[in-house]
Amino acid sequence: MTHADLCEVAQPRISVITPSLNHGRFLRATIESIASQSYRNFEHIVVDGGSTDETLEILRHYPHVRWVSEPDNGVVAAYQKALAMVRGDYVIQCCVSDGFLDKHWFRKCVEALDRDLETSAVWGFPQYMSEEGDLLNVAFQEFFNDPP
């Protein structure tokens, strides 16, 4: 699947940041999940801590992903580096091995944030998945009836 349209995004509304270190096994699925969003005005930034697995080979196959790979001081340093690279109005984090089940999630987030300037965060409930790809429980089910 080509994501050439994402290479043309000059002024992204959303910056998706993904920290990584030797997560090549899950990286392609994470990138594809993000690239499959119906809302196309976003950039994807991967900050890799110097992986020695297939991570860099995978990143080279996705020209729309902005990435850097160099040793760092862990995930907090990776997030700091990624935040310094963002160009979007809004930031979404998506760890490697995570993804989005709703193909319209980015659009829904932008609409919610644009609609109410008092809103500063939008989140969804995570759903666990086995390493084999089977969907498991939705986390924090108690919040369905009593939101925080």
Secondary structure by P-SEA (a helix, b strand, c coil): cccccccccccccbbbbbbbccccccaaaaaaaaaacccccbbbbbbbcccccaaaaaaaacccccccccccccaaaaaaaaaaaccccbbbbbcccccccccaaaaaaaaaaaacccccbbbbbbbbbccccccccccccccccccc
